[in-house]
Amino acid sequence: MPRLVRAAQVLALGMGGLGLACVASSGWLLGSRAAIATAVPFVPALLLALIALTFNSEGQSIRIGAILVAVLNMLWTVPSIIDGRPPGPLGPLVSLAVIVLLFRREARDWFEPPSLW
């Protein structure tokens, strides 16, 4: 796996892990209502982390799906910046980094299935 794809995978998994940690700590400290309110901004980040687990597979659909979910995560987390809730500006920044890394030529070559011709 190229370094760029590995970096995108680490960023996506890190964001998902941060989401799980925030939700768990919010639920432990403030109760289930606060945990649910904390979990909502992290839903696309958790989906992106699940997609990042499949980065070893072939096919452009995985790369394109990860890019689309990263765009969704970027748009989904903007209100958390205004509200002052997690993930704040970290959500759009990590999503933008994942998008840029997966648009690189090395990433396209990694996900492209080998040609039979």
C-alpha positions as CSV (number, residue, x, y, z in Angstrom):
1,M,0.0,0.0,0.0
2,P,1.4,3.4,-1.0
3,R,2.2,5.9,1.8
4,L,-0.5,8.3,0.6
5,V,-3.2,5.6,0.9
6,R,-1.8,4.5,4.3
7,A,-1.9,8.1,5.5
8,A,-5.5,8.5,4.4
9,Q,-6.4,5.3,6.1
10,V,-4.7,6.4,9.3
11,L,-6.4,9.7,9.3
12,A,-9.8,8.1,8.7
13,L,-9.3,5.5,11.4
14,G,-8.0,8.1,13.8
15,M,-11.1,10.3,13.2
16,G,-13.3,7.3,13.8
17,G,-11.4,6.4,17.0
18,L,-11.7,9.9,18.2
19,G,-15.4,9.8,17.6
20,L,-15.7,6.6,19.6
21,A,-13.7,8.0,22.4
22,C,-15.7,11.2,22.5
23,V,-19.0,9.4,22.5
24,A,-17.9,6.9,25.2
25,S,-16.5,9.7,27.5
26,S,-19.6,11.8,27.0
27,G,-21.8,8.9,27.9
28,W,-19.8,8.0,30.9
29,L,-19.5,11.6,32.2
30,L,-22.8,13.1,31.2
31,G,-25.2,10.3,30.4
32,S,-26.9,8.8,27.4
33,R,-28.6,11.9,26.1
34,A,-25.2,13.7,25.8
35,A,-23.7,10.6,24.2
36,I,-26.3,10.6,21.5
37,A,-25.8,14.4,20.9
38,T,-22.1,13.8,20.7
39,A,-22.4,10.8,18.3
40,V,-24.5,12.6,15.6
41,P,-21.6,14.7,14.2
42,F,-19.3,11.6,14.1
43,V,-21.6,9.4,12.0
44,P,-19.9,10.1,8.7
45,A,-16.5,9.8,10.4
46,L,-17.4,6.3,11.6
47,L,-18.6,5.3,8.1
48,L,-15.3,6.6,6.7
49,A,-13.4,4.6,9.2
50,L,-15.3,1.5,8.2
51,I,-14.5,2.2,4.5
52,A,-10.9,2.8,5.4
53,L,-10.7,-0.8,6.8
54,T,-11.3,-2.0,3.2
55,F,-8.4,0.0,1.6
56,N,-6.5,-3.3,0.9
57,S,-9.2,-4.3,-1.6
58,E,-9.1,-3.5,-5.3
59,G,-11.6,-1.3,-7.1
60,Q,-12.2,2.3,-7.8
61,S,-15.5,2.1,-6.0
62,I,-13.8,1.9,-2.6
63,R,-11.7,5.0,-3.3
64,I,-14.7,6.9,-4.8
65,G,-16.9,5.9,-1.9
66,A,-14.3,7.0,0.6
67,I,-14.0,10.4,-1.2
68,L,-17.8,10.8,-1.2
69,V,-18.1,9.9,2.5
70,A,-15.2,12.3,3.3
71,V,-17.1,15.1,1.5
72,L,-20.2,14.2,3.5
73,N,-18.2,14.3,6.7
74,M,-16.8,17.7,5.8
75,L,-20.2,19.2,5.2
76,W,-21.8,17.3,8.2
77,T,-19.3,18.6,10.7
78,V,-19.4,22.3,9.8
79,P,-22.3,23.0,12.2
80,S,-20.2,21.5,15.1
81,I,-17.7,24.3,14.6
82,I,-20.5,26.9,15.1
83,D,-21.9,25.0,18.1
84,G,-18.6,24.4,19.7
85,R,-19.0,20.7,19.9
86,P,-16.6,17.9,18.8
87,P,-15.1,17.4,16.2
88,G,-15.0,21.1,15.5
89,P,-12.6,22.2,12.8
90,L,-10.8,18.8,13.0
91,G,-13.6,17.2,11.0
92,P,-13.4,19.3,7.9
93,L,-9.6,19.4,8.0
94,V,-9.2,15.6,8.3
95,S,-11.8,15.1,5.5
96,L,-10.0,17.5,3.2
97,A,-6.7,15.7,3.8
98,V,-8.3,12.3,3.1
99,I,-9.8,13.7,-0.1
100,V,-6.6,15.2,-1.3
101,L,-4.6,12.0,-0.5
102,L,-7.1,9.8,-2.3
103,F,-7.1,12.0,-5.4
104,R,-3.4,11.6,-6.0
105,R,-2.2,9.4,-8.9
106,E,-0.6,6.8,-6.6
107,A,-3.9,6.3,-4.8
108,R,-5.7,5.9,-8.2
109,D,-3.1,3.4,-9.3
110,W,-3.4,1.4,-6.0
111,F,-7.2,1.0,-6.3
112,E,-7.2,0.3,-10.0
113,P,-7.6,-3.4,-10.7
114,P,-4.8,-4.8,-12.9
115,S,-5.6,-4.9,-16.6
116,L,-5.9,-8.2,-18.3
117,W,-4.8,-6.8,-21.7
